[in-house]
Amino acid sequence: NQILMASQRENNVGSVNQLYLLNKKGGLPEKLPIPYGELGSFSPDGGSIAYVSRITENHPFKRYRGGLASDVLIFDLKKMTAENITKNTATDGKPVWHKNKIYYISDIDKNKRRNIWVYDISSKNKMQITDFDKVDINHMSSGPDDLVFEAGGKLYLLNLSNNKYAEVKIHVVSDFATLMPRPENV
């Protein structure tokens, strides 16, 4: 029943966003007690949020290892506590919460390529799902039972029930003939 938003509206920690909750019926936003945060995804029960500390995966430098690398955290809205679930020097981002798992993009693999990883809430285990070694996954979005992502200019669909993914074939057929001027009987 709430909407999560990132904003610099009360920014007193530099040029970073902070997370706010809005009631879907209206009213003023409520600032969460998180110093900074971006790109959140609610747990199925709405009691927690998976979010990134900052957006760095699309910085002009790739395979960055350092203090500005983003992590994925879980914020418990009842206890008002946060837990860092990635805790590494790699850049982790774009979390998506599905059932008892959090899917996210990380470049922690041996090739330092951005691939999809999954964190199991129950076991606290992490596992790499995709295995791109020459291109990065740049964008990822969720649906009810699937994730769609882009890698190397191609779209892929990841089935969340079995973690199998396949390219979505897109065929654009046009010789621009429909765009040429022509007479029409109106």
Number of C-alpha atoms within 10 A of each C-alpha: 8 14 13 20 18 17 15 14 10 9 13 11 11 8 9 17 23 24 22 20 16 16 13 10 8 9 8 9 15 13 18 16 14 14 14 21 24 24 21 25 21 20 20 12 7 12 12 21 22 28 28 26 25 21 20 18 22 11 10 7 8 15 18 17 14 11 9 14 21 26 25 30 22 21 23 16 14 8 9 11 12 17 12 15 18 19 13 16 17 23 30 29 31 25 30 25 22 20 13 12 19 22 26 26 27 28 24 20 15 7 13 18 20 29 23 25 21 23 20 15 14 8 9 10 11 16 11 16 17 17 15 17 13 11 15 21 22 16 13 21 13 18 11 7 11 18 19 18 21 18 18 11 11 12 17 18 19 20 15 18 8 8 13 12 17 11 14 13 9 8 6 6 6 8 8 7 8 8 8 7 7 7 5 5 3 3
